[in-house]
Amino acid sequence: MVALLLFTPASTQTIGPALHTITGQWNIDSWLAHSLYICSAGMICANAAARLNISQHTFLHGFRQWFARPLTIIVPLLLALLVKSPNADKHHPGLLAAQTDPWLDAYWMISGTYTIFLLMVTTLVLAVLRQDPRSRRTAHLYIAACAAAITASGLRVLAAWTNDHYTPLVATTNCICATILAYAASQSWRQKARATAPL
């Protein structure tokens, strides 16, 4: 949710200038938002995978190989691409509104494709989880949220290729994703509360 708040125009008008004063670089708030967005996709995947009938060794190996290690490269790389981009070092209502250049194209391609990868893996894990009747409804909701997030990330990648701006569509699909995630989390919490309630 923090990532989605950092995507908002209000954040761009308040947090963006404050971070620019500290760092001398515009759009650090967008980089933070994208980094947190990628992390949240990975955490949803890890949370779902932890419910599978796999050993802790297998779980930790997959977590390190597909999330932790790539993240230690991708997040600093995105920051480097942002700093190198002359168009990103200007105040924009959102980084999607910035005129693209080769550095920003690489930024969007890397962040978008890795996020899509994580969300596809999450969807596969959730497809296994939904075979359990107790998890079916929540798994369906999370799959729908992943579909919305994949659409948003795909639009970002498409924008890098076509130089078109899909800001309203990206914002809409991100809002749909956040709404479904919030509802799914509340349903999951209610289900756990009912299961642990005293008789």
Secondary structure, 3 states (H helix, E strand, C coil): CHHHHHHCHHHHHHHHHHHHHHHCCCCHHHHHHHHHHHHHHHHHHHHHHCCCCCCHHHHHHHHHHHHHHHHHHHHHHHHHHHHHCCCCCCCCCCHHHCCCCHHHHHHHHHHHHHHHHHHHHHHHHHHHHCCCCCCHHHHHHHHHHHHHHHHHHHHHHHHHHHCCCCHHHHHHHHHHHHHHHHHHHHHHHHHHHHHHCCC
